[in-house]
């Protein structure tokens, strides 16, 4: 079940990530390299950061998952998108959106923080059996174990209107 729980792009420790204006690479030794616009310090990898297993580049913030299940973030923080909740641990998957961050914990719960003007961080109550997560510019979505998709947040282009009867989904991606 680990393969599904981490999502296809994180099983192999997502090795590259592209944000709005910066890029990240995960090196074999567990360190991170960043380049592109550094207007919000999104390319200034914290000194001593190591043991990274997954990376994500958001709008102007960067997010990494460490081998011990903890999360580190840096860059633009105008919406508190890199203020990782105190005590957050046991994380198995990460996503960086336009101004918000999502993580899936080992127990199947989802934690979201950052920009929430369109309720993209308001995890629907009772949401469980999550196997993959995605963060868009202003919306969030999850793939559930039963192959269904749940989406919430900004819906200006109907990106949260999951097609009726959609099932047997094996992967998701948000733009």
Chimera marker file (.cmm) of the C-alpha trace (Angstrom):
<marker_set name="trace">
<marker id="1" x="0.000" y="0.000" z="0.000" r="1" g="1" b="0" radius="0.5"/>
<marker id="2" x="2.995" y="2.315" z="0.356" r="1" g="1" b="0" radius="0.5"/>
<marker id="3" x="3.128" y="2.862" z="-3.416" r="1" g="1" b="0" radius="0.5"/>
<marker id="4" x="-0.422" y="4.193" z="-3.535" r="1" g="1" b="0" radius="0.5"/>
<marker id="5" x="-0.194" y="6.105" z="-0.266" r="1" g="1" b="0" radius="0.5"/>
<marker id="6" x="2.743" y="8.137" z="-1.493" r="1" g="1" b="0" radius="0.5"/>
<marker id="7" x="1.374" y="8.788" z="-4.957" r="1" g="1" b="0" radius="0.5"/>
<marker id="8" x="3.208" y="7.890" z="-8.137" r="1" g="1" b="0" radius="0.5"/>
<marker id="9" x="5.486" y="10.908" z="-8.122" r="1" g="1" b="0" radius="0.5"/>
<marker id="10" x="6.659" y="10.368" z="-4.564" r="1" g="1" b="0" radius="0.5"/>
<marker id="11" x="7.478" y="6.670" z="-4.528" r="1" g="1" b="0" radius="0.5"/>
<marker id="12" x="10.797" y="7.458" z="-6.117" r="1" g="1" b="0" radius="0.5"/>
<marker id="13" x="11.238" y="10.581" z="-3.969" r="1" g="1" b="0" radius="0.5"/>
<marker id="14" x="10.033" y="13.102" z="-6.530" r="1" g="1" b="0" radius="0.5"/>
<marker id="15" x="13.314" y="14.204" z="-8.014" r="1" g="1" b="0" radius="0.5"/>
<marker id="16" x="12.276" y="17.428" z="-9.747" r="1" g="1" b="0" radius="0.5"/>
<marker id="17" x="9.627" y="20.047" z="-9.054" r="1" g="1" b="0" radius="0.5"/>
<marker id="18" x="8.556" y="23.213" z="-10.869" r="1" g="1" b="0" radius="0.5"/>
<marker id="19" x="6.853" y="26.162" z="-9.183" r="1" g="1" b="0" radius="0.5"/>
<marker id="20" x="5.535" y="29.323" z="-10.774" r="1" g="1" b="0" radius="0.5"/>
<marker id="21" x="8.979" y="30.784" z="-11.176" r="1" g="1" b="0" radius="0.5"/>
<marker id="22" x="11.496" y="28.442" z="-9.603" r="1" g="1" b="0" radius="0.5"/>
<marker id="23" x="12.631" y="24.833" z="-9.814" r="1" g="1" b="0" radius="0.5"/>
<marker id="24" x="13.906" y="22.254" z="-7.344" r="1" g="1" b="0" radius="0.5"/>
<marker id="25" x="15.943" y="19.080" z="-7.728" r="1" g="1" b="0" radius="0.5"/>
<marker id="26" x="16.483" y="16.315" z="-5.194" r="1" g="1" b="0" radius="0.5"/>
<marker id="27" x="19.943" y="14.832" z="-5.308" r="1" g="1" b="0" radius="0.5"/>
<marker id="28" x="20.770" y="11.211" z="-4.623" r="1" g="1" b="0" radius="0.5"/>
<marker id="29" x="22.425" y="12.184" z="-1.321" r="1" g="1" b="0" radius="0.5"/>
<marker id="30" x="19.137" y="13.651" z="0.047" r="1" g="1" b="0" radius="0.5"/>
<marker id="31" x="20.042" y="17.301" z="-0.491" r="1" g="1" b="0" radius="0.5"/>
<marker id="32" x="18.097" y="19.870" z="-2.518" r="1" g="1" b="0" radius="0.5"/>
<marker id="33" x="19.206" y="22.305" z="-5.228" r="1" g="1" b="0" radius="0.5"/>
<marker id="34" x="17.004" y="25.275" z="-6.223" r="1" g="1" b="0" radius="0.5"/>
<marker id="35" x="17.171" y="27.794" z="-9.086" r="1" g="1" b="0" radius="0.5"/>
<marker id="36" x="15.082" y="30.401" z="-10.858" r="1" g="1" b="0" radius="0.5"/>
<marker id="37" x="13.495" y="33.508" z="-9.418" r="1" g="1" b="0" radius="0.5"/>
<marker id="38" x="14.550" y="34.059" z="-5.834" r="1" g="1" b="0" radius="0.5"/>
<marker id="39" x="12.309" y="37.079" z="-5.277" r="1" g="1" b="0" radius="0.5"/>
<marker id="40" x="10.863" y="35.488" z="-2.117" r="1" g="1" b="0" radius="0.5"/>
<marker id="41" x="13.884" y="33.420" z="-1.055" r="1" g="1" b="0" radius="0.5"/>
<marker id="42" x="12.248" y="30.321" z="-2.536" r="1" g="1" b="0" radius="0.5"/>
<marker id="43" x="15.642" y="29.232" z="-3.898" r="1" g="1" b="0" radius="0.5"/>
<marker id="44" x="17.519" y="29.656" z="-0.618" r="1" g="1" b="0" radius="0.5"/>
<marker id="45" x="17.614" y="26.063" z="0.596" r="1" g="1" b="0" radius="0.5"/>
<marker id="46" x="18.022" y="26.053" z="4.392" r="1" g="1" b="0" radius="0.5"/>
<marker id="47" x="21.591" y="25.370" z="5.476" r="1" g="1" b="0" radius="0.5"/>
<marker id="48" x="22.152" y="21.811" z="6.631" r="1" g="1" b="0" radius="0.5"/>
<marker id="49" x="18.977" y="20.442" z="5.043" r="1" g="1" b="0" radius="0.5"/>
<marker id="50" x="19.505" y="16.739" z="4.366" r="1" g="1" b="0" radius="0.5"/>
<marker id="51" x="17.708" y="13.395" z="4.381" r="1" g="1" b="0" radius="0.5"/>
<marker id="52" x="15.070" y="14.758" z="1.993" r="1" g="1" b="0" radius="0.5"/>
<marker id="53" x="12.905" y="12.147" z="0.235" r="1" g="1" b="0" radius="0.5"/>
<marker id="54" x="10.374" y="14.337" z="-1.650" r="1" g="1" b="0" radius="0.5"/>
<marker id="55" x="10.212" y="17.923" z="-2.915" r="1" g="1" b="0" radius="0.5"/>
<marker id="56" x="7.498" y="20.325" z="-4.041" r="1" g="1" b="0" radius="0.5"/>
<marker id="57" x="7.685" y="23.817" z="-5.537" r="1" g="1" b="0" radius="0.5"/>
<marker id="58" x="4.648" y="26.012" z="-4.967" r="1" g="1" b="0" radius="0.5"/>
<marker id="59" x="3.777" y="29.468" z="-6.176" r="1" g="1" b="0" radius="0.5"/>
<marker id="60" x="6.781" y="31.059" z="-4.505" r="1" g="1" b="0" radius="0.5"/>
<marker id="61" x="7.503" y="28.646" z="-1.700" r="1" g="1" b="0" radius="0.5"/>
<marker id="62" x="9.327" y="25.346" z="-1.460" r="1" g="1" b="0" radius="0.5"/>
<marker id="63" x="8.324" y="22.315" z="0.573" r="1" g="1" b="0" radius="0.5"/>
<marker id="64" x="10.258" y="19.138" z="1.366" r="1" g="1" b="0" radius="0.5"/>
<marker id="65" x="9.545" y="15.876" z="3.138" r="1" g="1" b="0" radius="0.5"/>
<marker id="66" x="12.366" y="14.449" z="5.202" r="1" g="1" b="0" radius="0.5"/>
<marker id="67" x="13.108" y="10.790" z="5.778" r="1" g="1" b="0" radius="0.5"/>
<marker id="68" x="11.882" y="11.069" z="9.393" r="1" g="1" b="0" radius="0.5"/>
<marker id="69" x="8.375" y="12.166" z="8.287" r="1" g="1" b="0" radius="0.5"/>
<marker id="70" x="8.826" y="15.853" z="9.069" r="1" g="1" b="0" radius="0.5"/>
<marker id="71" x="8.337" y="18.775" z="6.684" r="1" g="1" b="0" radius="0.5"/>
<marker id="72" x="10.509" y="21.833" z="6.013" r="1" g="1" b="0" radius="0.5"/>
<marker id="73" x="9.361" y="24.869" z="4.011" r="1" g="1" b="0" radius="0.5"/>
<marker id="74" x="10.820" y="28.208" z="2.913" r="1" g="1" b="0" radius="0.5"/>
<marker id="75" x="10.228" y="31.097" z="0.514" r="1" g="1" b="0" radius="0.5"/>
<marker id="76" x="7.245" y="33.449" z="0.245" r="1" g="1" b="0" radius="0.5"/>
<marker id="77" x="5.182" y="33.379" z="3.407" r="1" g="1" b="0" radius="0.5"/>
<marker id="78" x="2.559" y="36.032" z="2.725" r="1" g="1" b="0" radius="0.5"/>
<marker id="79" x="-0.197" y="33.511" z="3.440" r="1" g="1" b="0" radius="0.5"/>
<marker id="80" x="1.686" y="31.460" z="6.064" r="1" g="1" b="0" radius="0.5"/>
<marker id="81" x="2.212" y="28.739" z="3.465" r="1" g="1" b="0" radius="0.5"/>
<marker id="82" x="5.590" y="27.820" z="4.878" r="1" g="1" b="0" radius="0.5"/>
<marker id="83" x="4.573" y="27.955" z="8.536" r="1" g="1" b="0" radius="0.5"/>
<marker id="84" x="4.589" y="24.193" z="9.038" r="1" g="1" b="0" radius="0.5"/>
<marker id="85" x="2.222" y="23.381" z="11.921" r="1" g="1" b="0" radius="0.5"/>
<marker id="86" x="4.102" y="22.797" z="15.163" r="1" g="1" b="0" radius="0.5"/>
<marker id="87" x="4.443" y="19.114" z="15.991" r="1" g="1" b="0" radius="0.5"/>
<marker id="88" x="3.593" y="17.914" z="12.476" r="1" g="1" b="0" radius="0.5"/>
<marker id="89" x="5.116" y="14.471" z="11.968" r="1" g="1" b="0" radius="0.5"/>
<marker id="90" x="4.468" y="11.089" z="10.353" r="1" g="1" b="0" radius="0.5"/>
<marker id="91" x="3.991" y="12.725" z="6.942" r="1" g="1" b="0" radius="0.5"/>
<marker id="92" x="4.072" y="10.447" z="3.873" r="1" g="1" b="0" radius="0.5"/>
<marker id="93" x="3.196" y="12.874" z="1.039" r="1" g="1" b="0" radius="0.5"/>
<marker id="94" x="3.460" y="16.631" z="0.423" r="1" g="1" b="0" radius="0.5"/>
<marker id="95" x="2.015" y="19.156" z="-2.027" r="1" g="1" b="0" radius="0.5"/>
<marker id="96" x="2.707" y="22.862" z="-2.486" r="1" g="1" b="0" radius="0.5"/>
<marker id="97" x="-0.024" y="24.940" z="-4.121" r="1" g="1" b="0" radius="0.5"/>
<marker id="98" x="-0.141" y="28.521" z="-5.268" r="1" g="1" b="0" radius="0.5"/>
<marker id="99" x="-0.253" y="29.821" z="-1.710" r="1" g="1" b="0" radius="0.5"/>
<marker id="100" x="-1.061" y="26.805" z="0.421" r="1" g="1" b="0" radius="0.5"/>
<marker id="101" x="0.481" y="23.512" z="1.468" r="1" g="1" b="0" radius="0.5"/>
<marker id="102" x="-1.022" y="20.052" z="1.965" r="1" g="1" b="0" radius="0.5"/>
<marker id="103" x="0.380" y="16.952" z="3.611" r="1" g="1" b="0" radius="0.5"/>
<marker id="104" x="-0.905" y="13.425" z="4.004" r="1" g="1" b="0" radius="0.5"/>
<marker id="105" x="-0.050" y="11.777" z="7.280" r="1" g="1" b="0" radius="0.5"/>
<marker id="106" x="0.676" y="8.110" z="7.843" r="1" g="1" b="0" radius="0.5"/>
<marker id="107" x="-2.690" y="7.687" z="9.593" r="1" g="1" b="0" radius="0.5"/>
<marker id="108" x="-4.510" y="8.858" z="6.437" r="1" g="1" b="0" radius="0.5"/>
<marker id="109" x="-5.378" y="12.320" z="7.694" r="1" g="1" b="0" radius="0.5"/>
<marker id="110" x="-4.802" y="15.449" z="5.640" r="1" g="1" b="0" radius="0.5"/>
<marker id="111" x="-3.343" y="18.661" z="7.049" r="1" g="1" b="0" radius="0.5"/>
<marker id="112" x="-3.538" y="21.964" z="5.127" r="1" g="1" b="0" radius="0.5"/>
<marker id="113" x="-2.250" y="25.450" z="5.854" r="1" g="1" b="0" radius="0.5"/>
<marker id="114" x="-1.571" y="28.746" z="4.126" r="1" g="1" b="0" radius="0.5"/>
<marker id="115" x="-3.804" y="30.823" z="1.864" r="1" g="1" b="0" radius="0.5"/>
<marker id="116" x="-7.413" y="29.945" z="2.543" r="1" g="1" b="0" radius="0.5"/>
<marker id="117" x="-9.432" y="32.708" z="0.911" r="1" g="1" b="0" radius="0.5"/>
<marker id="118" x="-11.291" y="30.124" z="-1.181" r="1" g="1" b="0" radius="0.5"/>
<marker id="119" x="-11.431" y="27.438" z="1.513" r="1" g="1" b="0" radius="0.5"/>
<marker id="120" x="-8.651" y="25.427" z="-0.151" r="1" g="1" b="0" radius="0.5"/>
<marker id="121" x="-7.303" y="24.572" z="3.316" r="1" g="1" b="0" radius="0.5"/>
<marker id="122" x="-10.687" y="23.575" z="4.759" r="1" g="1" b="0" radius="0.5"/>
<marker id="123" x="-10.382" y="19.804" z="4.562" r="1" g="1" b="0" radius="0.5"/>
<marker id="124" x="-13.885" y="18.340" z="4.171" r="1" g="1" b="0" radius="0.5"/>
<marker id="125" x="-15.051" y="16.706" z="7.392" r="1" g="1" b="0" radius="0.5"/>
<marker id="126" x="-15.098" y="12.939" z="7.383" r="1" g="1" b="0" radius="0.5"/>
<marker id="127" x="-12.597" y="12.727" z="4.526" r="1" g="1" b="0" radius="0.5"/>
<marker id="128" x="-10.655" y="9.470" z="4.901" r="1" g="1" b="0" radius="0.5"/>
<marker id="129" x="-9.017" y="6.658" z="2.957" r="1" g="1" b="0" radius="0.5"/>
<marker id="130" x="-6.829" y="9.134" z="1.064" r="1" g="1" b="0" radius="0.5"/>
<marker id="131" x="-4.112" y="7.665" z="-1.148" r="1" g="1" b="0" radius="0.5"/>
<marker id="132" x="-2.889" y="10.730" z="-3.110" r="1" g="1" b="0" radius="0.5"/>
<marker id="133" x="-3.046" y="14.506" z="-2.729" r="1" g="1" b="0" radius="0.5"/>
<marker id="134" x="-2.689" y="17.515" z="-5.046" r="1" g="1" b="0" radius="0.5"/>
<marker id="135" x="-2.634" y="21.280" z="-4.526" r="1" g="1" b="0" radius="0.5"/>
<marker id="136" x="-3.535" y="23.648" z="-7.347" r="1" g="1" b="0" radius="0.5"/>
<marker id="137" x="-3.244" y="27.406" z="-7.461" r="1" g="1" b="0" radius="0.5"/>
<marker id="138" x="-6.318" y="27.836" z="-5.257" r="1" g="1" b="0" radius="0.5"/>
<marker id="139" x="-7.875" y="24.411" z="-4.906" r="1" g="1" b="0" radius="0.5"/>
<marker id="140" x="-7.073" y="21.032" z="-3.381" r="1" g="1" b="0" radius="0.5"/>
<marker id="141" x="-7.960" y="17.522" z="-4.394" r="1" g="1" b="0" radius="0.5"/>
<marker id="142" x="-7.469" y="13.995" z="-3.151" r="1" g="1" b="0" radius="0.5"/>
<marker id="143" x="-7.703" y="10.523" z="-4.565" r="1" g="1" b="0" radius="0.5"/>
<marker id="144" x="-9.431" y="8.085" z="-2.268" r="1" g="1" b="0" radius="0.5"/>
<marker id="145" x="-8.671" y="4.403" z="-1.900" r="1" g="1" b="0" radius="0.5"/>
<marker id="146" x="-11.927" y="3.512" z="-3.695" r="1" g="1" b="0" radius="0.5"/>
<marker id="147" x="-10.773" y="5.336" z="-6.870" r="1" g="1" b="0" radius="0.5"/>
<marker id="148" x="-12.929" y="8.425" z="-6.387" r="1" g="1" b="0" radius="0.5"/>
<marker id="149" x="-11.792" y="12.050" z="-6.304" r="1" g="1" b="0" radius="0.5"/>
<marker id="150" x="-12.773" y="14.854" z="-3.913" r="1" g="1" b="0" radius="0.5"/>
<marker id="151" x="-11.980" y="18.509" z="-4.698" r="1" g="1" b="0" radius="0.5"/>
<marker id="152" x="-12.539" y="21.806" z="-2.876" r="1" g="1" b="0" radius="0.5"/>
<marker id="153" x="-11.419" y="25.431" z="-2.934" r="1" g="1" b="0" radius="0.5"/>
<marker id="154" x="-11.531" y="28.029" z="-5.708" r="1" g="1" b="0" radius="0.5"/>
<marker id="155" x="-13.831" y="26.809" z="-8.465" r="1" g="1" b="0" radius="0.5"/>
<marker id="156" x="-13.652" y="29.643" z="-11.002" r="1" g="1" b="0" radius="0.5"/>
<marker id="157" x="-13.080" y="27.212" z="-13.893" r="1" g="1" b="0" radius="0.5"/>
<marker id="158" x="-15.122" y="24.304" z="-12.478" r="1" g="1" b="0" radius="0.5"/>
<marker id="159" x="-11.935" y="22.542" z="-11.394" r="1" g="1" b="0" radius="0.5"/>
<marker id="160" x="-13.663" y="21.390" z="-8.209" r="1" g="1" b="0" radius="0.5"/>
<marker id="161" x="-16.698" y="19.995" z="-10.031" r="1" g="1" b="0" radius="0.5"/>
<marker id="162" x="-15.623" y="16.357" z="-10.163" r="1" g="1" b="0" radius="0.5"/>
<marker id="163" x="-17.489" y="14.682" z="-13.037" r="1" g="1" b="0" radius="0.5"/>
<marker id="164" x="-20.452" y="12.630" z="-11.848" r="1" g="1" b="0" radius="0.5"/>
<marker id="165" x="-19.698" y="8.916" z="-11.898" r="1" g="1" b="0" radius="0.5"/>
<marker id="166" x="-15.915" y="9.366" z="-12.080" r="1" g="1" b="0" radius="0.5"/>
<marker id="167" x="-14.402" y="6.221" z="-10.600" r="1" g="1" b="0" radius="0.5"/>
<marker id="168" x="-11.471" y="3.834" z="-10.984" r="1" g="1" b="0" radius="0.5"/>
<marker id="169" x="-9.054" y="6.783" z="-10.899" r="1" g="1" b="0" radius="0.5"/>
<marker id="170" x="-5.413" y="5.797" z="-10.275" r="1" g="1" b="0" radius="0.5"/>
<marker id="171" x="-3.636" y="9.194" z="-10.382" r="1" g="1" b="0" radius="0.5"/>
<marker id="172" x="-4.465" y="12.873" z="-10.027" r="1" g="1" b="0" radius="0.5"/>
<marker id="173" x="-2.756" y="16.172" z="-10.918" r="1" g="1" b="0" radius="0.5"/>
<marker id="174" x="-3.733" y="19.792" z="-10.221" r="1" g="1" b="0" radius="0.5"/>
<marker id="175" x="-2.568" y="22.820" z="-12.183" r="1" g="1" b="0" radius="0.5"/>
<link id1="1" id2="2" r="1" g="1" b="0" radius="0.2"/>
<link id1="2" id2="3" r="1" g="1" b="0" radius="0.2"/>
<link id1="3" id2="4" r="1" g="1" b="0" radius="0.2"/>
<link id1="4" id2="5" r="1" g="1" b="0" radius="0.2"/>
<link id1="5" id2="6" r="1" g="1" b="0" radius="0.2"/>
<link id1="6" id2="7" r="1" g="1" b="0" radius="0.2"/>
<link id1="7" id2="8" r="1" g="1" b="0" radius="0.2"/>
<link id1="8" id2="9" r="1" g="1" b="0" radius="0.2"/>
<link id1="9" id2="10" r="1" g="1" b="0" radius="0.2"/>
<link id1="10" id2="11" r="1" g="1" b="0" radius="0.2"/>
<link id1="11" id2="12" r="1" g="1" b="0" radius="0.2"/>
<link id1="12" id2="13" r="1" g="1" b="0" radius="0.2"/>
<link id1="13" id2="14" r="1" g="1" b="0" radius="0.2"/>
<link id1="14" id2="15" r="1" g="1" b="0" radius="0.2"/>
<link id1="15" id2="16" r="1" g="1" b="0" radius="0.2"/>
<link id1="16" id2="17" r="1" g="1" b="0" radius="0.2"/>
<link id1="17" id2="18" r="1" g="1" b="0" radius="0.2"/>
<link id1="18" id2="19" r="1" g="1" b="0" radius="0.2"/>
<link id1="19" id2="20" r="1" g="1" b="0" radius="0.2"/>
<link id1="20" id2="21" r="1" g="1" b="0" radius="0.2"/>
<link id1="21" id2="22" r="1" g="1" b="0" radius="0.2"/>
<link id1="22" id2="23" r="1" g="1" b="0" radius="0.2"/>
<link id1="23" id2="24" r="1" g="1" b="0" radius="0.2"/>
<link id1="24" id2="25" r="1" g="1" b="0" radius="0.2"/>
<link id1="25" id2="26" r="1" g="1" b="0" radius="0.2"/>
<link id1="26" id2="27" r="1" g="1" b="0" radius="0.2"/>
<link id1="27" id2="28" r="1" g="1" b="0" radius="0.2"/>
<link id1="28" id2="29" r="1" g="1" b="0" radius="0.2"/>
<link id1="29" id2="30" r="1" g="1" b="0" radius="0.2"/>
<link id1="30" id2="31" r="1" g="1" b="0" radius="0.2"/>
<link id1="31" id2="32" r="1" g="1" b="0" radius="0.2"/>
<link id1="32" id2="33" r="1" g="1" b="0" radius="0.2"/>
<link id1="33" id2="34" r="1" g="1" b="0" radius="0.2"/>
<link id1="34" id2="35" r="1" g="1" b="0" radius="0.2"/>
<link id1="35" id2="36" r="1" g="1" b="0" radius="0.2"/>
<link id1="36" id2="37" r="1" g="1" b="0" radius="0.2"/>
<link id1="37" id2="38" r="1" g="1" b="0" radius="0.2"/>
<link id1="38" id2="39" r="1" g="1" b="0" radius="0.2"/>
<link id1="39" id2="40" r="1" g="1" b="0" radius="0.2"/>
<link id1="40" id2="41" r="1" g="1" b="0" radius="0.2"/>
<link id1="41" id2="42" r="1" g="1" b="0" radius="0.2"/>
<link id1="42" id2="43" r="1" g="1" b="0" radius="0.2"/>
<link id1="43" id2="44" r="1" g="1" b="0" radius="0.2"/>
<link id1="44" id2="45" r="1" g="1" b="0" radius="0.2"/>
<link id1="45" id2="46" r="1" g="1" b="0" radius="0.2"/>
<link id1="46" id2="47" r="1" g="1" b="0" radius="0.2"/>
<link id1="47" id2="48" r="1" g="1" b="0" radius="0.2"/>
<link id1="48" id2="49" r="1" g="1" b="0" radius="0.2"/>
<link id1="49" id2="50" r="1" g="1" b="0" radius="0.2"/>
<link id1="50" id2="51" r="1" g="1" b="0" radius="0.2"/>
<link id1="51" id2="52" r="1" g="1" b="0" radius="0.2"/>
<link id1="52" id2="53" r="1" g="1" b="0" radius="0.2"/>
<link id1="53" id2="54" r="1" g="1" b="0" radius="0.2"/>
<link id1="54" id2="55" r="1" g="1" b="0" radius="0.2"/>
<link id1="55" id2="56" r="1" g="1" b="0" radius="0.2"/>
<link id1="56" id2="57" r="1" g="1" b="0" radius="0.2"/>
<link id1="57" id2="58" r="1" g="1" b="0" radius="0.2"/>
<link id1="58" id2="59" r="1" g="1" b="0" radius="0.2"/>
<link id1="59" id2="60" r="1" g="1" b="0" radius="0.2"/>
<link id1="60" id2="61" r="1" g="1" b="0" radius="0.2"/>
<link id1="61" id2="62" r="1" g="1" b="0" radius="0.2"/>
<link id1="62" id2="63" r="1" g="1" b="0" radius="0.2"/>
<link id1="63" id2="64" r="1" g="1" b="0" radius="0.2"/>
<link id1="64" id2="65" r="1" g="1" b="0" radius="0.2"/>
<link id1="65" id2="66" r="1" g="1" b="0" radius="0.2"/>
<link id1="66" id2="67" r="1" g="1" b="0" radius="0.2"/>
<link id1="67" id2="68" r="1" g="1" b="0" radius="0.2"/>
<link id1="68" id2="69" r="1" g="1" b="0" radius="0.2"/>
<link id1="69" id2="70" r="1" g="1" b="0" radius="0.2"/>
<link id1="70" id2="71" r="1" g="1" b="0" radius="0.2"/>
<link id1="71" id2="72" r="1" g="1" b="0" radius="0.2"/>
<link id1="72" id2="73" r="1" g="1" b="0" radius="0.2"/>
<link id1="73" id2="74" r="1" g="1" b="0" radius="0.2"/>
<link id1="74" id2="75" r="1" g="1" b="0" radius="0.2"/>
<link id1="75" id2="76" r="1" g="1" b="0" radius="0.2"/>
<link id1="76" id2="77" r="1" g="1" b="0" radius="0.2"/>
<link id1="77" id2="78" r="1" g="1" b="0" radius="0.2"/>
<link id1="78" id2="79" r="1" g="1" b="0" radius="0.2"/>
<link id1="79" id2="80" r="1" g="1" b="0" radius="0.2"/>
<link id1="80" id2="81" r="1" g="1" b="0" radius="0.2"/>
<link id1="81" id2="82" r="1" g="1" b="0" radius="0.2"/>
<link id1="82" id2="83" r="1" g="1" b="0" radius="0.2"/>
<link id1="83" id2="84" r="1" g="1" b="0" radius="0.2"/>
<link id1="84" id2="85" r="1" g="1" b="0" radius="0.2"/>
<link id1="85" id2="86" r="1" g="1" b="0" radius="0.2"/>
<link id1="86" id2="87" r="1" g="1" b="0" radius="0.2"/>
<link id1="87" id2="88" r="1" g="1" b="0" radius="0.2"/>
<link id1="88" id2="89" r="1" g="1" b="0" radius="0.2"/>
<link id1="89" id2="90" r="1" g="1" b="0" radius="0.2"/>
<link id1="90" id2="91" r="1" g="1" b="0" radius="0.2"/>
<link id1="91" id2="92" r="1" g="1" b="0" radius="0.2"/>
<link id1="92" id2="93" r="1" g="1" b="0" radius="0.2"/>
<link id1="93" id2="94" r="1" g="1" b="0" radius="0.2"/>
<link id1="94" id2="95" r="1" g="1" b="0" radius="0.2"/>
<link id1="95" id2="96" r="1" g="1" b="0" radius="0.2"/>
<link id1="96" id2="97" r="1" g="1" b="0" radius="0.2"/>
<link id1="97" id2="98" r="1" g="1" b="0" radius="0.2"/>
<link id1="98" id2="99" r="1" g="1" b="0" radius="0.2"/>
<link id1="99" id2="100" r="1" g="1" b="0" radius="0.2"/>
<link id1="100" id2="101" r="1" g="1" b="0" radius="0.2"/>
<link id1="101" id2="102" r="1" g="1" b="0" radius="0.2"/>
<link id1="102" id2="103" r="1" g="1" b="0" radius="0.2"/>
<link id1="103" id2="104" r="1" g="1" b="0" radius="0.2"/>
<link id1="104" id2="105" r="1" g="1" b="0" radius="0.2"/>
<link id1="105" id2="106" r="1" g="1" b="0" radius="0.2"/>
<link id1="106" id2="107" r="1" g="1" b="0" radius="0.2"/>
<link id1="107" id2="108" r="1" g="1" b="0" radius="0.2"/>
<link id1="108" id2="109" r="1" g="1" b="0" radius="0.2"/>
<link id1="109" id2="110" r="1" g="1" b="0" radius="0.2"/>
<link id1="110" id2="111" r="1" g="1" b="0" radius="0.2"/>
<link id1="111" id2="112" r="1" g="1" b="0" radius="0.2"/>
<link id1="112" id2="113" r="1" g="1" b="0" radius="0.2"/>
<link id1="113" id2="114" r="1" g="1" b="0" radius="0.2"/>
<link id1="114" id2="115" r="1" g="1" b="0" radius="0.2"/>
<link id1="115" id2="116" r="1" g="1" b="0" radius="0.2"/>
<link id1="116" id2="117" r="1" g="1" b="0" radius="0.2"/>
<link id1="117" id2="118" r="1" g="1" b="0" radius="0.2"/>
<link id1="118" id2="119" r="1" g="1" b="0" radius="0.2"/>
<link id1="119" id2="120" r="1" g="1" b="0" radius="0.2"/>
<link id1="120" id2="121" r="1" g="1" b="0" radius="0.2"/>
<link id1="121" id2="122" r="1" g="1" b="0" radius="0.2"/>
<link id1="122" id2="123" r="1" g="1" b="0" radius="0.2"/>
<link id1="123" id2="124" r="1" g="1" b="0" radius="0.2"/>
<link id1="124" id2="125" r="1" g="1" b="0" radius="0.2"/>
<link id1="125" id2="126" r="1" g="1" b="0" radius="0.2"/>
<link id1="126" id2="127" r="1" g="1" b="0" radius="0.2"/>
<link id1="127" id2="128" r="1" g="1" b="0" radius="0.2"/>
<link id1="128" id2="129" r="1" g="1" b="0" radius="0.2"/>
<link id1="129" id2="130" r="1" g="1" b="0" radius="0.2"/>
<link id1="130" id2="131" r="1" g="1" b="0" radius="0.2"/>
<link id1="131" id2="132" r="1" g="1" b="0" radius="0.2"/>
<link id1="132" id2="133" r="1" g="1" b="0" radius="0.2"/>
<link id1="133" id2="134" r="1" g="1" b="0" radius="0.2"/>
<link id1="134" id2="135" r="1" g="1" b="0" radius="0.2"/>
<link id1="135" id2="136" r="1" g="1" b="0" radius="0.2"/>
<link id1="136" id2="137" r="1" g="1" b="0" radius="0.2"/>
<link id1="137" id2="138" r="1" g="1" b="0" radius="0.2"/>
<link id1="138" id2="139" r="1" g="1" b="0" radius="0.2"/>
<link id1="139" id2="140" r="1" g="1" b="0" radius="0.2"/>
<link id1="140" id2="141" r="1" g="1" b="0" radius="0.2"/>
<link id1="141" id2="142" r="1" g="1" b="0" radius="0.2"/>
<link id1="142" id2="143" r="1" g="1" b="0" radius="0.2"/>
<link id1="143" id2="144" r="1" g="1" b="0" radius="0.2"/>
<link id1="144" id2="145" r="1" g="1" b="0" radius="0.2"/>
<link id1="145" id2="146" r="1" g="1" b="0" radius="0.2"/>
<link id1="146" id2="147" r="1" g="1" b="0" radius="0.2"/>
<link id1="147" id2="148" r="1" g="1" b="0" radius="0.2"/>
<link id1="148" id2="149" r="1" g="1" b="0" radius="0.2"/>
<link id1="149" id2="150" r="1" g="1" b="0" radius="0.2"/>
<link id1="150" id2="151" r="1" g="1" b="0" radius="0.2"/>
<link id1="151" id2="152" r="1" g="1" b="0" radius="0.2"/>
<link id1="152" id2="153" r="1" g="1" b="0" radius="0.2"/>
<link id1="153" id2="154" r="1" g="1" b="0" radius="0.2"/>
<link id1="154" id2="155" r="1" g="1" b="0" radius="0.2"/>
<link id1="155" id2="156" r="1" g="1" b="0" radius="0.2"/>
<link id1="156" id2="157" r="1" g="1" b="0" radius="0.2"/>
<link id1="157" id2="158" r="1" g="1" b="0" radius="0.2"/>
<link id1="158" id2="159" r="1" g="1" b="0" radius="0.2"/>
<link id1="159" id2="160" r="1" g="1" b="0" radius="0.2"/>
<link id1="160" id2="161" r="1" g="1" b="0" radius="0.2"/>
<link id1="161" id2="162" r="1" g="1" b="0" radius="0.2"/>
<link id1="162" id2="163" r="1" g="1" b="0" radius="0.2"/>
<link id1="163" id2="164" r="1" g="1" b="0" radius="0.2"/>
<link id1="164" id2="165" r="1" g="1" b="0" radius="0.2"/>
<link id1="165" id2="166" r="1" g="1" b="0" radius="0.2"/>
<link id1="166" id2="167" r="1" g="1" b="0" radius="0.2"/>
<link id1="167" id2="168" r="1" g="1" b="0" radius="0.2"/>
<link id1="168" id2="169" r="1" g="1" b="0" radius="0.2"/>
<link id1="169" id2="170" r="1" g="1" b="0" radius="0.2"/>
<link id1="170" id2="171" r="1" g="1" b="0" radius="0.2"/>
<link id1="171" id2="172" r="1" g="1" b="0" radius="0.2"/>
<link id1="172" id2="173" r="1" g="1" b="0" radius="0.2"/>
<link id1="173" id2="174" r="1" g="1" b="0" radius="0.2"/>
<link id1="174" id2="175" r="1" g="1" b="0" radius="0.2"/>
</marker_set>
